[in-house]
């Protein structure tokens, strides 16, 4: 049979249809052929006037066709193919948008799919909000729909086995159906702490905060970085230490102190690549925050009147935060 493009033209019955190329970032090449190479000719306005289908083997004019391609990421799309497209970035849904999508569409869809009615199962607004915040972390609503589906299946079984007429899922009963929270958030520090700063990081599903801790110990003047830090954050740490060394004399730090001290910088959130907020993409925003932590820890002074002195001269001791289980980037 003819190729999909020719078949689409035949089904549309016009020469200028709209064609959707879904998830173009997943095209592959193997011994059967290179899909991306074929798309180069399809999407190039200078070549698609006489596109040749390998089945029909006659020139076909695709110049009037409007192609819209979707992709989750541009990283896996070949560069020559990407150059032939106009990129429109669509931001992820906000929590408020996800809430209304779930309430107006997803809940009703899953109720019908699992043979339930609104009288048999109801999910409170607060429960939906908690599912969004503490059980999913994504740009879309795919996992949100899965969590709602989990509740519907377990509720259907409960109604059948326990002869219940109706079930209402609230924020407090949510753990019964979905288990423990999968996503947690760190609370803001109640007071400034020496050696600890709050950084901002960029992830594929939105921004997040990072708690960055700095400490010193006897050593050879090295810088040790722990945690799964991205290149930008590593560069920021080195920049911060360089700056601290350049101004150490102004703070009365002994000349041999930095040479005989090893600095450690830890980010307790794994996998964050770090896109600075308040600076540019070269990491200066994170560097300023690390200077505030590094400077006081290495200088040994509490300088409230200087940006390097974030607060009182004691460190906070607290339990480890489990962080997010999804290892996002």
ABEGO torsion letter per residue (X at the ends): XBBAAAAAAAAAGBABBBBBBBGAAABBBBAAEBAAAAAAAAABAAAAABBBBAAAGBBBBAAABBBBBBBABAAABBAAAAAABBBBBBBBBBAAAAAAAAAAAAAAAAAAAAGBBAAABBBBAAAAAAAAAAABBBABAAAAAAAAAAAAAAAAAAAAAAGBABBBBBAAAAAAAAEBBABBBBBBBABBBBGBBBBBBBBAAEBBBBBBBBBBBBBAGBBBBBEBBBAAAAAAAAAAAAAAAAAAAAAGBBAAAAAABBBBBBBABBGBAEBBBGBBAAGAAAAAAAAAAAAAAAAGBBBAABAABAEBABBBBBBBBAEBAAGBX
